Amino acid sequence: MKSDFLLAITQLAAEKNLPKDVVLGAVEAALVSAYKKDSFTSNQNIAVKINPGTGRVEVWAEKKVVDKVTDPELEITLKDAKKLKSDITLDEMLMVESTPDNAGRIAAQTAKQVILQRLHEAEHSAIFEEYADKEGEVVSGVVQRFEAGQAFIELGRTEAVLPPTEQVRTERYRVGQHLKVVLLQVARTTKGPRVIVSRSHPELLRRLFELEVPEVYNGTVEIKSIAREAGFRSKIAVAAKQEGIDPVGCCVGLRGIRIQNIVSELNGEKIDVVMWSEDPATFIANALSPAHIVGVTLNPEDEVATVTVPDKQLSLAIGKEGQNARLAAKLTGWRIDIKSASTSDIEKAKEPEAAAIKEKEIYTGEEEKESAGELPQELLEGIEPGLIEEPEKEEEEKEEVEEAEPVAAEIVMPPQIKIEEPTGSGEPKLRFAEDIMAPRRSNKTDNTTRSKKKKKGAHKESGDDTSKGARKRSRDYTQEIDEDDF
């Protein structure tokens, strides 16, 4: 029976992937609860020990050393206590073996529940300790199921959660798909450890380069910064810690085999590997690749960089929807203002003109101040006081003249209106100035229109007369135009 007990513990430890000592500790704690309900009082301190070699269960109860025993379960005499411990004294506590013969059914059921609970706790603790040390690393898993937009990935001993915020918008996951994810967080919960993974975090790109590029893993090539828009494009700045090594070439690999493996893992995401530099201007120019940069002007106070590019490469430097410039700003930490070469030349040409205008304004103001001031005292000596007019009096006279001008202005009278008395009526006829000023119309136009109409009619009649001998006389459909119609 003892051998069967040890065999069961060994099998349980193998199934739960737990050490044998952890399983033995869980069984001992379960037996303590069982024996307290069946053979001991609830307030009594007891301990259970299982011999790992023989499987024998020993129950030890804590008792107080007294002269005369009143409660055998809680007290022991000094004579019996000295048999167990020779230097024991009165009123001390001593652990005495008190293993009962058997346990009841209720105690066995309690022991089973406690064993399962303790095993679950031990398993969760082991999983937490295992994955807590792997935060920031890449692990492989298989997609198991989907719930409320979340993907659950089987990592082996536990399931990891891929939340919607950590998923790539351009990727579509399916059950049974193998994925490489980066561990973001491992937290303890009432239901066990919660493992959160990500596919869109920039740390995933760093770890993939460490897996594919030995120089990055060894530290010969250092990744300085990463800017990523998951599913679309990423930029990574690298630098070599050893002379004679091309960091960009190491990351790309022969014929691009290394970078191509990373791109395939990220489902076709574009990756730009650029050279890092201590000079911010050089680093910004490299970060805007593949565009060619003409010049970079830095403003260290505001951390703003003005970049000049050729006119033909302006759209290439900005990128689709500003993606290239946005990633370059994230990579370098500078605000980047991109301008074309023609625009930059126009602004440079305007700067001297603006400076000249500003200098002229300053000079004109000084001249006005000097002219408005008083004459030096040296020049005023020897001059009679009445010969110099004060500027304030002149200004007052000008103001008086300006105020008097509207009074002396000429008053324009409207044209006079003539009133004619028509013959035969005593009331005068009122005529307007417009009728007097306008030229009187002549009756020539009426006469000319009448003569033209008469000539037109005569011409038709003469035409009819000439055609009498050649053909039959046709009916005349012409109508006379009444002059009153017009």
C-alpha positions in Angstrom: 0.0 0.0 0.0 2.9 2.3 0.8 4.5 1.6 -2.5 1.2 2.3 -4.3 0.9 5.7 -2.4 4.4 6.7 -3.6 3.6 5.6 -7.1 0.5 7.7 -7.2 2.4 10.8 -6.0 5.1 10.2 -8.7 2.5 9.8 -11.4 0.6 12.9 -10.3 3.8 15.0 -10.3 4.5 13.8 -13.9 1.0 14.7 -15.1 1.1 18.2 -13.6 4.7 18.7 -14.6 5.6 19.6 -11.0 8.5 18.5 -8.8 7.8 15.5 -6.4 8.5 17.7 -3.3 5.8 20.1 -4.3 3.3 17.3 -4.7 4.3 15.8 -1.3 3.8 19.2 0.3 0.3 19.5 -1.1 -0.6 16.1 0.2 0.7 16.8 3.6 -1.3 20.1 3.8 -4.4 18.1 2.7 -3.9 15.5 5.4 -3.5 18.2 8.1 -7.0 19.5 7.2 -8.4 15.9 7.2 -7.0 14.9 10.6 -8.1 18.2 12.2 -11.7 17.4 11.2 -11.6 13.8 12.4 -9.1 13.2 15.2 -8.0 16.5 16.6 -9.5 19.8 17.7 -9.7 22.8 15.3 -7.5 25.0 17.5 -4.8 22.4 18.0 -1.5 22.8 16.1 -0.6 19.6 14.2 1.8 18.7 11.4 1.9 15.8 8.9 5.1 14.4 7.5 5.4 11.8 4.7 8.5 9.7 4.5 9.7 9.9 0.8 11.4 6.6 1.0 8.8 4.4 2.7 5.7 6.5 2.2 4.8 6.3 5.9 2.5 9.1 7.2 3.4 10.6 10.6 1.1 13.1 12.4 2.7 15.3 15.1 0.6 17.2 17.6 1.8 20.1 19.8 1.3 19.6 23.5 2.1 21.6 26.7 4.4 20.1 29.4 2.6 20.1 32.8 2.8 18.3 36.2 -0.7 16.8 36.0 -2.5 16.1 32.7 -6.1 17.3 32.5 -6.6 17.1 28.7 -4.5 14.3 27.0 -4.9 15.8 23.5 -3.3 19.1 24.6 -1.0 18.3 27.6 1.8 15.9 28.5 3.5 15.1 31.8 7.1 16.2 32.4 8.2 12.6 32.9 6.9 11.6 29.4 8.3 14.7 27.9 11.8 14.0 29.2 11.8 10.7 27.3 11.4 12.6 24.0 13.6 15.6 25.0 15.9 15.5 28.0 16.3 19.2 28.6 12.5 20.0 28.5 11.0 22.1 31.3 7.6 22.8 32.5 5.2 25.0 30.5 7.1 24.4 27.3 5.5 23.2 24.0 6.6 19.9 22.5 5.7 18.2 19.2 4.5 14.7 20.0 3.7 12.0 17.4 0.0 11.2 17.5 -0.8 9.3 14.3 -4.4 8.0 14.3 -5.2 4.6 13.2 -7.5 5.6 10.3 -9.4 8.6 8.9 -13.1 8.9 8.2 -14.9 9.3 4.9 -15.4 13.1 5.4 -11.8 13.5 6.2 -10.8 11.7 3.1 -13.1 13.8 0.9 -11.7 17.0 2.5 -8.2 15.7 1.8 -9.0 15.2 -1.8 -10.3 18.7 -2.3 -7.4 20.2 -0.6 -4.9 18.2 -2.6 -6.5 19.4 -5.9 -6.6 23.0 -4.8 -3.0 22.9 -3.6 -1.9 21.2 -6.9 -3.6 24.0 -8.9 -2.0 26.7 -6.9 1.4 25.0 -7.2 0.9 24.6 -11.0 -0.1 28.3 -11.4 2.9 29.4 -9.4 5.2 27.3 -11.5 3.8 28.7 -14.7 4.1 32.3 -13.4 7.7 31.8 -12.5 8.5 30.2 -15.8 7.0 32.9 -18.0 7.7 35.9 -15.8 11.4 35.5 -16.7 10.6 35.5 -20.4 8.9 38.9 -20.7 10.1 40.6 -23.8 11.2 37.4 -25.5 9.7 35.7 -28.6 7.8 32.4 -28.2 6.0 30.2 -30.6 2.4 29.1 -30.3 -0.7 27.7 -32.0 -4.0 29.6 -32.3 -6.6 27.7 -30.4 -9.8 29.7 -30.5 -11.3 33.2 -30.7 -13.5 35.0 -28.1 -14.8 38.6 -28.3 -12.1 39.6 -30.7 -9.3 38.0 -28.6 -7.2 35.2 -29.9 -6.0 32.5 -27.5 -2.7 30.9 -28.3 -1.4 27.7 -26.8 2.1 28.1 -25.6 2.5 24.6 -24.1 1.8 24.7 -20.4 -0.6 27.7 -20.6 -2.8 29.7 -23.0 -1.7 33.3 -23.9 -4.1 36.0 -24.8 -3.6 38.1 -28.0 -5.9 41.2 -27.5 -7.3 43.2 -30.4 -5.0 46.2 -29.6 -1.9 44.0 -30.1 -3.0 42.4 -33.3 -1.9 43.5 -36.8 -4.7 45.0 -38.8 -3.5 43.5 -42.1 -3.3 39.9 -40.6 -6.1 37.4 -40.5 -5.6 34.6 -38.0 -7.1 31.1 -38.2 -7.3 28.1 -35.8 -4.2 25.9 -36.0 -2.0 28.6 -37.3 1.6 28.8 -35.9 2.7 32.3 -34.8 5.7 33.9 -33.2 4.7 36.4 -30.6 6.5 38.5 -28.0 5.6 38.2 -24.3 4.4 41.6 -23.0 3.1 40.9 -19.5 2.6 38.0 -17.1 0.2 38.8 -14.2 -1.3 36.8 -11.4 -5.1 36.4 -11.3 -7.6 34.4 -9.3 -7.9 32.0 -12.3 -4.2 31.6 -12.6 -1.5 33.5 -14.4 -2.6 35.7 -17.4 -0.1 35.8 -20.2 -0.5 38.7 -22.7 1.4 38.5 -26.0 1.7 40.9 -29.0 2.2 40.8 -32.8 2.4 44.6 -33.3 5.0 45.6 -30.6 8.4 47.0 -31.9 10.1 44.6 -29.5 9.0 41.7 -31.8 11.1 43.2 -34.6 14.2 43.4 -32.3 13.9 39.8 -31.2 13.4 38.5 -34.7 16.6 40.3 -35.7 18.4 38.6 -32.8 17.1 35.2 -34.0 18.1 35.7 -37.6 21.3 37.8 -37.4 24.2 36.3 -35.2 26.0 39.7 -35.1 23.0 41.3 -33.4 22.6 38.3 -30.9 26.4 38.5 -30.0 26.3 42.3 -29.6 28.7 43.1 -32.4 25.9 45.0 -34.2 23.7 47.1 -31.9 20.1 48.1 -32.7 19.9 51.8 -31.6 16.2 52.5 -32.3 13.1 51.1 -34.0 10.1 52.8 -35.5 7.3 50.5 -36.6 3.8 50.8 -38.1 2.7 47.2 -37.8 1.7 45.5 -41.1 2.9 48.3 -43.3 6.5 49.5 -42.8 9.3 49.7 -40.2 12.6 51.4 -39.9 15.5 50.2 -37.8 18.8 52.0 -37.0 21.9 49.9 -36.5 25.5 50.6 -35.5 28.6 48.5 -35.4 30.7 48.2 -32.2 33.6 46.7 -34.0 35.6 48.3 -36.8 35.4 46.8 -40.3 31.9 45.5 -39.9 29.0 46.7 -42.1 26.0 46.7 -39.8 23.5 47.2 -42.6 25.0 44.4 -44.7 25.0 42.1 -41.7 21.3 42.7 -41.1 20.3 42.3 -44.8 22.5 39.3 -45.4 23.7 37.7 -48.6 21.2 38.6 -51.4 18.8 39.7 -48.6 18.2 36.2 -47.2 18.3 37.3 -43.6 15.9 40.3 -44.0 13.7 38.2 -46.2 13.1 35.6 -43.5 12.0 38.4 -41.1 9.7 39.9 -43.8 8.1 36.5 -44.4 7.4 36.1 -40.6 5.7 39.5 -40.6 3.6 38.7 -43.6 5.3 41.1 -46.1 5.9 44.1 -43.9 8.5 46.4 -45.5 11.7 47.0 -43.4 14.3 49.7 -43.9 17.6 49.2 -42.3 19.5 52.5 -41.9 22.9 53.5 -40.5 23.0 55.2 -37.2 25.2 58.2 -36.7 26.2 60.5 -33.8 25.7 63.5 -36.0 21.9 64.3 -35.9 22.0 65.8 -39.5 23.6 62.6 -40.9 21.2 60.4 -39.0 18.2 62.3 -40.2 19.4 62.1 -43.8 19.9 58.3 -43.4 16.5 57.9 -41.8 14.7 59.5 -44.8 16.1 56.9 -47.2 15.5 55.9 -50.0 15.1 59.7 -50.7 18.2 61.7 -51.6 18.8 64.6 -49.3 20.3 67.9 -50.4 20.8 69.6 -47.0 19.7 69.5 -43.4 19.3 72.5 -41.1 18.9 71.9 -37.3 17.2 73.9 -34.6 18.5 72.3 -31.4 16.3 74.4 -29.1 13.0 73.2 -30.6 14.4 69.9 -31.9 13.2 70.7 -35.4 15.1 69.7 -38.5 14.4 71.4 -41.9 15.3 68.9 -44.7 15.8 70.0 -48.4 15.2 67.4 -51.1 15.1 67.7 -54.9 11.8 68.6 -56.4 11.4 65.1 -58.1 12.0 63.3 -54.8 9.7 65.4 -52.5 6.9 62.8 -52.6 9.4 60.0 -52.1 10.8 61.7 -49.0 7.3 62.3 -47.5 6.0 58.8 -48.4 2.5 57.5 -48.9 0.3 59.5 -46.5 3.4 60.9 -44.9 4.6 57.4 -43.7 8.3 57.8 -44.5 8.6 61.2 -42.8 6.5 60.0 -39.8 8.7 56.9 -39.3 11.9 59.0 -39.7 10.7 61.4 -37.0 9.9 58.5 -34.6 13.3 56.9 -35.3 15.4 60.0 -34.8 13.3 61.8 -32.2 13.3 65.1 -34.2 10.5 67.0 -35.8 11.2 66.9 -39.5 10.1 69.6 -42.0 10.6 68.6 -45.6 10.9 71.2 -48.3 11.7 71.0 -52.0 14.9 72.7 -53.4 12.9 75.3 -55.4 10.9 76.4 -52.4 14.0 76.6 -50.3 15.7 78.8 -52.9 12.7 81.2 -53.0 12.8 81.5 -49.2 16.5 82.2 -49.2 16.1 84.9 -51.9 13.3 86.6 -49.8 15.4 86.7 -46.7 17.9 89.5 -47.8 15.0 91.6 -49.1 13.2 91.3 -45.8 16.4 92.2 -43.9 17.0 95.3 -46.1 13.4 96.5 -45.6 13.8 96.0 -41.8 17.1 98.0 -41.8 15.4 100.8 -43.8 12.5 101.1 -41.4 14.9 101.3 -38.5 17.0 104.0 -40.2 13.9 106.0 -41.2 12.7 106.0 -37.6 15.9 107.4 -36.3 15.9 110.2 -38.9 12.4 111.2 -37.9 13.4 111.3 -34.3 16.4 113.5 -35.1 14.4 115.9 -37.3 11.6 116.1 -34.7 14.1 117.0 -31.9 15.2 120.5 -30.8 18.3 122.2 -32.0 21.5 122.0 -29.9 22.0 124.7 -27.4 25.3 125.7 -29.0 23.5 126.8 -32.2 20.8 128.7 -30.3 23.3 131.0 -28.7 23.4 134.5 -30.3 20.0 134.1 -32.1 17.1 136.3 -31.2 14.3 134.4 -29.6 11.6 135.6 -32.1 13.3 134.2 -35.2 12.9 130.5 -34.5 9.4 129.1 -34.7 8.5 126.4 -32.4 7.3 123.2 -34.1 4.3 123.0 -31.7 2.9 126.3 -33.0 3.2 125.1 -36.6 1.3 122.0 -35.8 -1.4 124.0 -34.1 -1.7 126.3 -37.2 -2.0 123.3 -39.5 -4.7 121.8 -37.4 -6.6 125.2 -37.5 -6.3 125.3 -41.3 -7.5 121.7 -41.6 -10.5 122.5 -39.5 -11.3 125.6 -41.6 -11.0 124.0 -45.0 -14.5 122.3 -44.9 -16.1 125.8 -44.2 -14.4 127.4 -47.2 -15.3 124.6 -49.7 -17.3 125.5 -52.7 -21.0 124.6 -52.7 -22.1 123.0 -55.9 -25.6 124.0 -56.8 -27.9 121.7 -58.8 -28.8 122.8 -62.4 -31.6 125.3 -62.7 -34.9 124.0 -63.8 -36.9 126.1 -66.4 -40.6 126.1 -66.3 -42.5 126.7 -69.5 -46.1 127.6 -69.7 -47.9 125.8 -72.5 -50.4 127.6 -74.6 -54.0 127.0 -73.8 -53.6 126.1 -70.1 -53.0 128.1 -67.1 -50.9 125.4 -65.2 -47.1 125.4 -65.8 -45.5 122.2 -67.2 -42.7 120.7 -65.0 -39.6 119.6 -66.9 -36.7 117.6 -65.4 -33.0 118.5 -65.6 -32.3 115.3 -67.4 -34.6 116.2 -70.3 -33.1 119.7 -70.5 -29.5 118.4 -70.6 -30.1 115.5 -73.0 -30.0 116.3 -76.7 -33.3 116.5 -78.5 -34.1 113.6 -80.7 -34.7 114.3 -84.3 -37.3 112.9 -86.5 -34.8 111.7 -89.0 -34.9 108.2 -87.8 -38.6 107.9 -88.3 -38.4 109.3 -91.8 -35.5 107.0 -92.8 -37.4 103.9 -91.6 -40.5 104.9 -93.5 -38.6 105.5 -96.7 -36.8 102.1 -96.4 -40.1 100.4 -96.0 -41.6 102.1 -99.1 -38.5 101.3 -101.2 -38.7 97.7 -100.1 -42.3 97.4 -101.3 -41.5 99.2 -104.6 -38.7 96.8 -105.2 -41.0 93.8 -104.9 -43.5 95.3 -107.2 -40.9 96.1 -109.9 -39.6 92.5 -109.6 -43.0 91.1 -110.3 -43.4 93.3 -113.4 -40.2 92.1 -115.0 -41.1 88.4 -114.7 -44.4 88.6 -116.5 -43.1 87.6 -120.0 -40.8 84.7 -118.9 -43.2 82.7 -116.7 -46.8 82.9 -115.4 -47.6 85.5 -112.9 -47.3 84.1 -109.4 -49.4 85.0 -106.5 -48.0 87.8 -104.3 -47.8 86.7 -100.7 -46.2 89.9 -99.4 -48.0 91.7 -96.7 -48.0 95.4 -96.0 -46.3 96.4 -92.8 -48.2 98.8 -90.8 -46.1 101.6 -89.3 -48.2 101.5 -86.2 -46.8 98.1 -85.3 -43.5 99.6 -84.7 
